[in-house]
Structure formats: C-alpha cells, structure tokens
Amino acid sequence: CQLKPVWELKPQIITFHFGIPPHDIFQRAQELGILVGLTATNSNEAKSCIDAGADFIIAQGIETGGHRGCFEPNPVDDPCLGRLALLAELTSRWDIPIVAAGGIMTAEDVQASLNYGAAAVQVGTAFITTKESLASRSYQDSLLRMAHLETTFTRSFTGRPAQCLPNEFTRLMDMDPLHAADILPFPLQHTLTAPMRKMAADRGDADFQSMWCGSRFALCQEGIAARDLVNRLMTRQDIDEAL
C-alpha cells in the first residue's frame, strides 16, 4: 500500500532503509525505470545491497541523525564507521554510485565526500531549522540553543537505535535498566510513543519529543531558507561543477 503512490507517480529514484526489500519491488521499479537505492552502514551490508541489485548505495556514517540504517534491529557488531571512513572502504571495493550521508553541514563537507568518491550527498539535520521546516518550534529551538549537548543513540522512541538530542524521556528510559528492558521492538515502540511525542510537540515540551539530529547539529542555521541552504552547500566552484 505504501508503494502505490510511487508506482503511480514514477519518481526517478526510490530508496530503502533497514535492509533489502523483496525482489518483486526491484522488478517493479525496473519495469518503471525507477532507480533503487539501499542504505548500508558497513561493507557487509553494502555487498548484500549490490548482490540484491541496488542501482546505488547510501553510505550512512555514524554521524547521521535519526535511525541507524543497520539491517539488524539491535546490531551487536556495528563498526560505527564515520562517513568518510565508510566511503573510503566502499569505493575501494566496488564501482557503484554511492551517496554519502552523515554530518554534512557545510560546503567543505560536501567537497570532502566528493573527494572520497561519493557521487552525491544526502543532507538531513541542516534542513530541520530552515524556514520551510515543519519541525516543532521547541524542536528547532533545542537544536539552536543546546549546542553544548552531545547527541545520544536511543531505542526508547521507536525500538530501533536512532540518534537524537537527549531529553528527559531518553534519560528516564535509557538510564534505568528496568525501563530499558521494557522497550518494545520496532515498530511497536514507535506506535506506542507516537501520541506522547505529538502531544509534547503540540505543547512545546521538548522533553518528550524525538528530536532527531546528527552529531554536528550545532552547525544548524536559524531560519535560513532551504534554497539558500542548498546554495551555501554548493558555494565552491568545484562542487558546482561536480554536481
């Protein structure tokens, strides 16, 4: 059901997180001329993506905000590679277009990714505080005013590891072993906490929202237009030519 609009609108690309979709999805996408991108956080996952028929790979570094794209819900052997280290490892082994993701906040970050062999970049956190963002005001203010904080990885909101700004809810759930043991698997935990998160956002309560962000969130710019942010990410001539 979720893919029905995709097949009707026929975008140029479609991407997947948390592993590899069924083969019939690849077939349908190929029939419609849609390129399929899969997320990988290490070389083993990247190989599985290539073997499955991915047209390109999204190399997700540990700096990335939100859900960790690991295939397994609770990986015990996640190497936690940074964006550039992951890019270096993948580009040295395979000749497939790679989109770099994780901690990309400046034109220099874009250029570094291209220098390491990325065909393109994927940016998320930098757009949360743009003029067009639909993130709650309290969420945006927290990113802009709490640069002194370090992000945390938590399963408390959704049941899968995700990087966010710490708040009262993450502290209550992650620091108490009894609460941590009660976290449901994804997506049940996500469904369970959704009403709480929405209510918190509506009330401007940052302590019970899932404020996803990457590790370099302190570089977010207040109220910048999305168009201007993209232009700033492409300010250097060599980047403009590469893209």
Backbone bond lengths (Angstrom), bond angles and torsions (degrees), N, CA, C in turn:
res aa  C-N    CA-C-N  psi(-1)  N-CA   C-N-CA  omega(-1)  CA-C   N-CA-C  phi
1 C - - - 1.459 - - 1.528 111.39 -
2 Q 1.338 117.78 -40.96 1.452 120.55 -178.16 1.525 112.12 -65.55
3 L 1.310 117.00 -27.51 1.460 120.33 -177.21 1.528 113.37 -88.50
4 K 1.316 117.13 -8.35 1.471 119.70 -177.97 1.527 112.49 -55.99
5 P 1.344 119.66 -46.33 1.472 119.45 177.98 1.525 112.73 -62.09
6 V 1.346 116.16 -32.26 1.467 119.87 179.12 1.519 110.18 -63.92
7 W 1.328 115.98 -47.38 1.463 119.39 -179.37 1.535 111.14 -65.38
8 E 1.322 116.69 -30.70 1.471 119.70 179.96 1.533 112.44 -77.35
9 L 1.336 116.47 -40.29 1.467 120.41 -175.84 1.527 113.25 -87.57
10 K 1.331 116.84 -21.23 1.467 122.49 176.16 1.540 113.13 53.17
11 P 1.329 117.99 63.38 1.475 119.71 175.41 1.522 109.87 -67.90
12 Q 1.307 116.18 166.78 1.467 119.41 -179.62 1.520 111.79 -69.85
13 I 1.331 116.72 -33.35 1.462 120.23 -178.42 1.526 110.80 -137.13
14 I 1.324 114.97 158.76 1.455 122.30 171.30 1.524 106.83 -140.61
15 T 1.320 116.97 139.20 1.460 119.99 -178.04 1.523 111.09 -124.94
16 F 1.334 115.32 154.85 1.459 121.40 -178.16 1.526 110.26 -130.93
17 H 1.329 114.37 150.64 1.453 125.04 -178.31 1.528 107.86 -121.24
18 F 1.319 118.28 160.62 1.465 122.53 174.14 1.529 113.94 65.57
19 G 1.320 118.31 33.71 1.450 118.64 174.68 1.519 114.16 117.20
20 I 1.328 114.66 -158.66 1.463 121.96 -172.20 1.525 110.47 -112.12
21 P 1.317 117.64 128.09 1.466 120.56 179.75 1.523 111.59 -73.46
22 P 1.328 118.47 166.12 1.465 121.88 178.46 1.524 112.14 -58.01
23 H 1.324 115.55 153.93 1.467 121.40 -175.74 1.519 112.08 -61.05
24 D 1.324 117.74 -33.35 1.469 119.22 -177.41 1.530 111.74 -64.68
25 I 1.336 117.67 -25.49 1.463 120.42 176.27 1.526 109.93 -68.85
26 F 1.345 116.41 -41.31 1.464 119.79 175.91 1.530 110.13 -59.92
27 Q 1.319 116.35 -46.10 1.461 120.37 -179.06 1.516 111.97 -59.72
28 R 1.330 116.10 -45.71 1.460 120.48 -179.15 1.519 110.73 -63.62
29 A 1.319 116.75 -43.09 1.464 120.84 179.53 1.527 110.73 -62.38
30 Q 1.323 116.78 -43.10 1.459 120.90 179.20 1.522 111.31 -63.52
31 E 1.320 116.13 -39.92 1.464 120.28 178.11 1.524 112.04 -60.12
32 L 1.338 115.43 -33.55 1.466 120.88 -177.46 1.528 112.47 -94.74
33 G 1.325 116.88 1.00 1.455 120.27 179.33 1.521 113.95 74.54
34 I 1.336 116.86 26.47 1.462 122.14 179.99 1.526 109.56 -98.08
35 L 1.322 116.80 126.85 1.458 120.98 177.99 1.527 109.93 -77.07
36 V 1.338 117.10 140.68 1.465 122.38 -177.65 1.523 110.11 -110.30
37 G 1.336 115.26 124.72 1.460 121.09 176.37 1.514 110.67 -113.00
38 L 1.331 117.18 138.88 1.461 122.22 -179.68 1.524 109.62 -123.02
39 T 1.321 116.31 146.13 1.464 122.10 -179.03 1.523 111.28 -87.52
40 A 1.325 115.75 136.61 1.472 121.56 176.40 1.520 108.98 -135.12
41 T 1.324 115.91 139.34 1.470 120.68 178.17 1.529 111.71 -110.03
42 N 1.342 116.66 -3.70 1.466 121.11 177.99 1.516 109.07 -157.97
43 S 1.324 116.79 174.19 1.468 120.64 -174.74 1.521 112.90 -68.99
44 N 1.324 118.02 -32.94 1.467 119.65 178.21 1.522 111.11 -63.74
45 E 1.326 116.02 -43.42 1.465 119.29 177.37 1.523 110.61 -66.02
46 A 1.329 116.71 -38.85 1.466 120.32 179.25 1.531 111.10 -60.96
47 K 1.329 116.87 -42.69 1.466 120.25 178.27 1.523 111.01 -61.46
48 S 1.322 116.46 -40.96 1.464 120.23 178.47 1.527 110.36 -63.77
49 C 1.323 116.53 -37.90 1.463 120.69 178.14 1.527 110.86 -63.41
50 I 1.312 115.69 -44.62 1.463 120.62 -179.26 1.526 110.37 -66.05
51 D 1.323 116.72 -44.42 1.465 120.77 179.44 1.529 111.28 -62.16
52 A 1.338 116.41 -30.08 1.465 120.37 -179.33 1.520 112.33 -77.66
53 G 1.343 116.60 -15.67 1.458 119.41 178.04 1.517 115.09 106.81
54 A 1.325 118.25 18.80 1.463 120.82 179.62 1.528 110.50 -60.91
55 D 1.327 116.16 142.44 1.461 121.29 176.54 1.523 111.02 -83.03
56 F 1.310 116.57 -28.01 1.459 121.04 175.48 1.528 108.85 -156.11
57 I 1.334 115.01 163.51 1.464 121.21 -177.17 1.526 109.44 -119.02
58 I 1.313 116.03 138.79 1.459 121.35 171.16 1.522 106.81 -97.54
59 A 1.315 116.59 109.99 1.464 121.79 -178.91 1.520 108.24 -85.82
60 Q 1.317 116.52 104.67 1.457 121.30 -174.94 1.524 111.17 -94.61
61 G 1.332 115.66 108.51 1.451 120.81 177.36 1.516 111.23 -76.26
62 I 1.325 115.52 163.66 1.460 121.52 -177.22 1.530 111.71 -65.52
63 E 1.333 117.29 -15.99 1.464 120.46 -179.81 1.531 112.98 -71.86
64 T 1.324 116.50 -16.18 1.464 121.68 -172.66 1.517 113.24 -62.19
65 G 1.333 115.81 137.87 1.453 120.69 175.34 1.519 111.48 -81.34
66 G 1.322 116.01 161.17 1.459 120.42 -179.97 1.511 111.94 78.17
67 H 1.322 115.71 -156.74 1.461 120.61 -173.08 1.525 113.76 -65.44
68 R 1.294 114.97 134.90 1.463 122.12 170.01 1.522 106.54 -70.12
69 G 1.330 116.52 131.35 1.460 120.05 -172.99 1.513 115.49 -85.03
70 C 1.323 118.26 17.80 1.465 121.30 -179.41 1.524 111.15 -56.01
71 F 1.323 115.71 146.77 1.465 120.31 178.56 1.522 111.31 -63.60
72 E 1.342 115.96 -40.59 1.460 120.60 -178.20 1.530 110.41 -88.51
73 P 1.337 117.98 139.71 1.468 121.01 -178.80 1.524 113.61 -60.66
74 N 1.322 116.60 -35.48 1.462 121.09 -179.04 1.527 109.49 -133.21
75 P 1.333 116.76 72.38 1.470 120.37 -175.60 1.523 112.49 -64.04
76 V 1.315 115.82 134.34 1.463 120.16 179.39 1.525 111.10 -98.92
77 D 1.325 117.39 -12.15 1.466 120.43 -177.21 1.528 111.60 -125.01
78 D 1.321 117.05 32.56 1.460 121.30 178.61 1.531 109.16 -67.63
79 P 1.345 118.42 117.85 1.467 119.84 -179.10 1.531 113.67 -72.09
80 C 1.346 116.52 -11.14 1.477 121.02 176.89 1.527 111.91 55.25
81 L 1.320 116.50 46.98 1.456 120.83 -178.48 1.521 111.80 -73.55
82 G 1.318 115.45 139.50 1.453 120.55 173.93 1.519 109.78 -72.51
83 R 1.319 116.13 166.13 1.469 121.37 -176.11 1.521 112.86 -55.19
84 L 1.319 117.70 -50.38 1.462 120.12 -175.79 1.524 112.09 -70.14
85 A 1.320 117.43 -37.74 1.467 120.24 177.33 1.521 110.21 -63.92
86 L 1.319 117.11 -41.19 1.461 121.37 179.16 1.520 110.49 -66.50
87 L 1.324 116.46 -42.82 1.467 120.29 177.56 1.524 111.12 -58.97
88 A 1.318 116.21 -45.96 1.466 120.64 -179.07 1.523 110.70 -60.27
89 E 1.318 116.35 -41.18 1.463 120.40 -178.43 1.523 111.31 -67.74
90 L 1.329 116.99 -43.39 1.464 119.75 -176.17 1.522 112.28 -74.37
91 T 1.321 117.45 -43.09 1.468 119.52 -178.26 1.520 112.11 -68.00
92 S 1.325 117.51 -23.64 1.464 119.98 178.80 1.530 111.57 -77.86
93 R 1.315 117.41 -15.00 1.463 120.86 -175.33 1.526 113.96 -110.20
94 W 1.335 117.51 -30.79 1.462 119.40 -174.41 1.520 111.84 -136.29
95 D 1.332 113.99 147.98 1.459 121.45 176.81 1.523 108.15 -103.74
96 I 1.321 115.98 78.93 1.455 122.73 -180.00 1.529 106.90 -141.25
97 P 1.323 118.24 141.60 1.474 119.11 179.18 1.529 111.15 -56.78
98 I 1.324 115.68 133.44 1.461 121.48 -179.12 1.523 109.95 -125.37
99 V 1.318 115.09 130.08 1.455 122.28 175.94 1.530 107.62 -99.73
100 A 1.312 116.95 124.25 1.461 121.39 -177.89 1.523 110.60 -86.69
101 A 1.337 116.34 135.72 1.459 121.28 178.55 1.517 109.73 -138.01
102 G 1.334 115.68 141.44 1.464 119.81 176.29 1.511 113.31 122.71
103 G 1.325 117.23 107.35 1.453 121.07 173.24 1.510 115.21 72.46
104 I 1.327 117.89 21.92 1.466 120.30 -179.63 1.526 108.79 -90.22
105 M 1.335 115.53 106.80 1.464 121.15 -174.74 1.528 113.23 -126.09
106 T 1.328 117.21 -14.60 1.467 121.02 -175.55 1.527 110.36 -136.61
107 A 1.339 114.73 168.47 1.461 120.32 176.45 1.525 110.73 -62.24
108 E 1.326 116.36 -32.42 1.470 120.13 178.37 1.529 110.99 -66.00
109 D 1.324 116.29 -35.60 1.467 119.83 177.36 1.525 110.62 -66.13
110 V 1.323 115.79 -40.54 1.469 120.40 177.69 1.526 109.57 -61.97
111 Q 1.338 115.99 -47.76 1.462 120.23 -178.26 1.520 111.61 -62.12
112 A 1.332 117.16 -41.36 1.459 120.53 179.18 1.519 110.49 -60.96
113 S 1.316 116.94 -40.53 1.472 120.70 179.59 1.516 110.74 -64.75
114 L 1.337 116.37 -42.55 1.463 119.85 178.41 1.523 110.63 -64.57
115 N 1.321 116.19 -38.41 1.465 120.47 179.21 1.527 111.54 -63.48
116 Y 1.325 116.54 -30.14 1.461 121.17 179.36 1.528 112.48 -87.79
117 G 1.310 117.20 6.62 1.457 120.44 172.64 1.509 116.50 104.65
118 A 1.312 118.22 4.88 1.468 119.65 179.16 1.522 110.28 -69.34
119 A 1.323 115.69 144.26 1.463 121.08 176.32 1.521 110.72 -86.78
120 A 1.332 115.94 -23.52 1.460 122.15 -179.03 1.522 107.91 -163.23
121 V 1.335 116.07 175.27 1.455 120.34 177.83 1.524 109.51 -128.72
122 Q 1.328 114.89 158.29 1.459 121.88 176.96 1.528 107.52 -123.38
123 V 1.320 116.41 125.66 1.461 121.61 -175.40 1.527 109.68 -118.98
124 G 1.330 116.61 136.08 1.453 119.50 -179.71 1.516 113.41 -128.19
125 T 1.333 116.67 -65.48 1.463 122.13 -173.02 1.523 112.82 -54.83
126 A 1.313 117.98 -39.77 1.466 120.93 -176.97 1.522 112.62 -59.66
127 F 1.330 117.30 -24.59 1.468 120.66 -177.48 1.529 113.16 -86.58
128 I 1.336 117.96 -9.91 1.467 120.03 -176.17 1.517 112.01 -63.96
129 T 1.318 117.32 -32.17 1.468 120.28 -177.51 1.526 112.50 -103.37
130 T 1.312 117.88 17.99 1.459 120.13 177.21 1.525 110.44 -76.89
131 K 1.313 115.79 165.64 1.462 122.18 -177.81 1.532 111.65 -60.36
132 E 1.326 116.27 -33.50 1.468 120.48 -176.60 1.522 113.83 -87.12
133 S 1.315 118.09 -5.68 1.466 121.47 -175.12 1.527 112.15 -62.42
134 L 1.327 114.72 141.73 1.465 120.78 176.72 1.521 111.55 -97.81
135 A 1.326 117.95 5.17 1.462 121.18 175.95 1.524 109.02 -62.12
136 S 1.321 116.63 145.42 1.461 120.29 -178.62 1.527 110.47 -60.47
137 R 1.333 115.43 154.84 1.456 120.69 -179.82 1.524 111.44 -60.50
138 S 1.339 115.91 -39.03 1.466 119.49 -179.66 1.528 111.21 -67.47
139 Y 1.314 116.83 -34.44 1.469 122.68 176.95 1.528 108.88 -64.43
140 Q 1.325 116.44 -50.33 1.459 120.18 -179.49 1.526 111.33 -62.86
141 D 1.324 116.72 -43.83 1.463 120.11 -179.76 1.528 111.59 -61.50
142 S 1.319 115.93 -36.75 1.465 119.38 179.20 1.520 111.13 -63.21
143 L 1.320 117.30 -42.56 1.465 120.62 178.55 1.523 111.03 -64.55
144 L 1.326 115.95 -37.75 1.458 120.35 -175.88 1.524 113.11 -79.74
145 R 1.325 117.20 -27.71 1.465 120.37 -173.59 1.530 114.10 -104.69
146 M 1.316 117.68 -8.45 1.462 119.54 -174.78 1.523 112.68 -119.32
147 A 1.319 114.80 44.07 1.461 120.17 -179.09 1.516 112.41 -63.06
148 H 1.319 117.42 -17.71 1.468 120.97 -178.46 1.529 112.14 -77.10
149 L 1.329 116.87 -14.73 1.460 120.24 -178.50 1.526 111.95 -82.38
150 E 1.310 116.09 154.09 1.464 121.48 171.46 1.519 108.34 -101.42
151 T 1.305 116.09 143.99 1.456 119.66 178.41 1.530 110.47 -69.54
152 T 1.315 115.16 166.36 1.459 120.09 179.17 1.521 109.35 -136.60
153 F 1.318 116.44 152.96 1.460 121.33 172.24 1.521 107.74 -98.80
154 T 1.311 116.25 130.51 1.459 120.23 -177.32 1.523 110.84 -141.45
155 R 1.326 115.67 150.43 1.460 122.24 172.24 1.522 110.46 -103.53
156 S 1.321 116.54 -1.51 1.460 120.99 -168.48 1.520 115.08 -65.68
157 F 1.327 118.14 -27.88 1.457 119.44 -177.49 1.524 113.55 -86.94
158 T 1.334 116.82 -34.99 1.472 118.94 -172.35 1.521 115.10 -129.65
159 G 1.332 117.53 -16.00 1.453 119.66 -176.15 1.516 113.12 97.65
160 R 1.315 116.94 -7.81 1.461 122.20 175.29 1.526 109.25 -120.90
161 P 1.345 117.73 150.29 1.457 119.82 179.24 1.529 111.33 -61.17
162 A 1.325 116.37 129.40 1.462 121.07 179.17 1.527 108.30 -146.43
163 Q 1.325 115.48 144.31 1.465 120.81 -177.43 1.529 110.16 -93.92
164 C 1.320 115.38 131.56 1.458 119.98 -177.07 1.524 110.27 -153.47
165 L 1.317 114.40 176.69 1.453 120.26 172.97 1.524 107.96 -79.37
166 P 1.322 118.93 132.64 1.463 120.25 -179.42 1.527 111.05 -68.34
167 N 1.325 115.84 146.76 1.462 120.61 175.67 1.526 108.60 -149.21
168 E 1.303 116.62 -170.69 1.458 120.36 -175.84 1.524 111.61 -60.82
169 F 1.321 116.90 -39.76 1.465 119.99 -178.08 1.522 111.42 -65.25
170 T 1.322 117.94 -45.95 1.470 119.62 179.86 1.520 110.71 -64.29
171 R 1.329 116.47 -36.67 1.460 118.81 179.39 1.534 111.04 -66.97
172 L 1.323 116.60 -43.36 1.456 120.20 179.91 1.529 111.64 -63.01
173 M 1.322 115.88 -42.49 1.466 120.61 -174.53 1.527 112.58 -79.56
174 D 1.315 117.32 -38.77 1.462 120.03 -172.76 1.528 113.63 -87.47
175 M 1.325 116.82 -27.28 1.463 119.12 -176.34 1.531 112.99 -89.04
176 D 1.322 116.74 -17.14 1.461 120.77 179.03 1.532 108.70 -101.48
177 P 1.331 118.77 111.76 1.473 121.67 -178.33 1.523 112.99 -54.75
178 L 1.323 117.26 -33.59 1.461 120.16 -179.78 1.527 110.99 -67.11
179 H 1.330 115.87 -42.71 1.456 119.50 178.06 1.528 111.12 -68.04
180 A 1.317 116.31 -41.72 1.465 120.65 -179.75 1.523 111.15 -60.46
181 A 1.316 116.29 -35.44 1.466 120.10 -179.82 1.515 112.07 -71.06
182 D 1.332 116.94 -18.88 1.463 121.42 -178.22 1.519 113.97 -88.43
183 I 1.332 117.63 -4.22 1.461 120.63 -177.94 1.525 109.97 -66.41
184 L 1.312 116.13 127.80 1.464 122.18 -178.40 1.524 110.41 -80.13
185 P 1.326 117.68 158.62 1.466 119.81 177.01 1.529 111.30 -69.65
186 F 1.303 116.12 155.48 1.465 122.28 174.87 1.531 109.21 -66.15
187 P 1.336 119.82 137.79 1.467 128.71 3.72 1.532 113.89 -97.59
188 L 1.339 117.78 12.55 1.465 119.61 -176.73 1.528 111.76 -62.22
189 Q 1.338 116.84 -42.45 1.452 119.50 179.43 1.535 110.48 -64.22
190 H 1.305 115.93 -38.03 1.473 120.87 177.00 1.529 110.55 -59.38
191 T 1.323 115.87 -46.11 1.466 120.81 179.61 1.528 110.79 -64.50
192 L 1.328 115.62 -40.08 1.461 120.67 -178.32 1.530 112.02 -64.31
193 T 1.328 117.30 -42.32 1.466 120.44 -174.58 1.531 113.62 -89.25
194 A 1.330 117.40 -9.36 1.472 120.26 -176.28 1.531 113.19 -55.97
195 P 1.344 120.20 -47.82 1.472 119.16 179.06 1.527 112.91 -61.27
196 M 1.329 117.21 -38.70 1.451 120.79 178.08 1.514 111.07 -62.34
197 R 1.315 116.32 -44.82 1.460 120.78 -177.74 1.529 111.45 -65.69
198 K 1.323 115.86 -40.51 1.467 119.56 179.09 1.529 110.79 -65.65
199 M 1.319 116.42 -43.88 1.462 120.40 179.50 1.523 110.67 -62.25
200 A 1.326 116.16 -41.27 1.460 120.36 179.06 1.529 110.75 -63.23
201 A 1.321 116.70 -42.35 1.465 120.53 179.12 1.527 110.52 -63.63
202 D 1.322 116.07 -42.75 1.470 120.57 -179.99 1.528 111.27 -63.61
203 R 1.323 116.76 -33.44 1.464 121.19 -177.90 1.522 113.30 -90.99
204 G 1.329 116.25 -3.83 1.457 118.96 -178.34 1.507 113.36 73.93
205 D 1.331 116.77 26.70 1.468 122.26 -178.41 1.530 108.92 -99.07
206 A 1.329 115.71 103.89 1.465 120.73 -176.88 1.518 113.34 -72.55
207 D 1.316 117.96 -15.35 1.460 120.75 -174.76 1.521 114.31 -76.24
208 F 1.324 117.74 -11.91 1.455 118.69 -178.41 1.531 111.84 -131.28
209 Q 1.317 116.06 25.00 1.460 122.38 172.75 1.522 109.09 -105.01
210 S 1.317 116.07 155.49 1.469 120.39 172.55 1.523 106.86 -92.16
211 M 1.309 115.66 98.67 1.467 120.68 -176.27 1.527 110.05 -94.85
212 W 1.338 114.68 75.59 1.458 120.88 -178.26 1.523 110.27 -59.43
213 C 1.315 115.72 136.74 1.461 120.28 174.75 1.519 109.68 -167.82
214 G 1.329 115.09 154.91 1.449 120.23 177.88 1.517 111.25 -81.88
215 S 1.311 116.13 171.78 1.459 121.64 -174.00 1.526 113.39 -66.47
216 R 1.337 117.43 -17.07 1.462 120.49 -178.34 1.528 111.49 -107.50
217 F 1.320 116.25 30.65 1.468 121.86 -176.86 1.525 113.13 -58.41
218 A 1.342 117.52 -22.81 1.467 120.73 -177.68 1.525 112.19 -61.01
219 L 1.327 117.43 -14.89 1.467 121.10 179.98 1.529 112.33 -90.49
220 C 1.321 117.39 5.03 1.468 120.47 176.80 1.529 109.87 -60.31
221 Q 1.328 116.41 144.64 1.458 122.00 -178.96 1.527 109.53 -111.27
222 E 1.300 115.73 130.67 1.465 120.32 -174.96 1.528 112.23 -75.10
223 G 1.347 114.98 126.01 1.458 121.14 170.70 1.513 116.92 68.11
224 I 1.320 118.66 11.91 1.456 120.29 178.88 1.530 109.56 -70.97
225 A 1.302 117.20 142.19 1.455 120.85 176.76 1.526 108.98 -71.47
226 A 1.320 116.65 143.88 1.464 120.56 -178.35 1.529 110.90 -57.35
227 R 1.321 116.25 -39.24 1.469 120.72 179.09 1.528 110.67 -60.68
228 D 1.332 115.82 -42.48 1.468 119.50 -179.56 1.524 111.14 -69.03
229 L 1.319 116.72 -35.34 1.461 119.90 177.72 1.522 110.31 -62.95
230 V 1.321 116.18 -45.45 1.467 119.49 178.47 1.527 110.38 -60.67
231 N 1.320 116.46 -42.62 1.470 119.76 178.73 1.526 111.57 -61.42
232 R 1.327 116.68 -38.55 1.470 119.91 179.18 1.525 111.16 -68.23
233 L 1.312 116.02 -35.02 1.464 118.92 177.97 1.525 111.58 -69.10
234 M 1.328 116.14 -17.28 1.465 120.81 -178.09 1.525 111.44 -115.98
235 T 1.316 117.37 27.00 1.465 119.69 -173.06 1.513 113.65 -70.19
236 R 1.317 118.37 -31.94 1.457 120.04 -177.41 1.511 110.49 -78.81
237 Q 1.312 116.69 138.22 1.446 122.44 -174.34 1.521 112.93 -58.87
238 D 1.338 116.64 -38.58 1.464 119.29 -178.23 1.517 111.21 -67.22
239 I 1.349 116.86 -31.53 1.467 119.60 176.57 1.513 110.07 -69.19
240 D 1.368 115.39 -44.01 1.458 120.28 -178.91 1.520 110.80 -58.78
241 E 1.333 116.57 -41.27 1.456 120.28 -179.67 1.519 111.36 -69.00
242 A 1.334 117.00 -37.31 1.470 120.55 -179.09 1.512 111.19 -67.10
243 L 1.333 116.96 -34.67 1.458 120.75 -177.86 1.515 111.85 -87.94
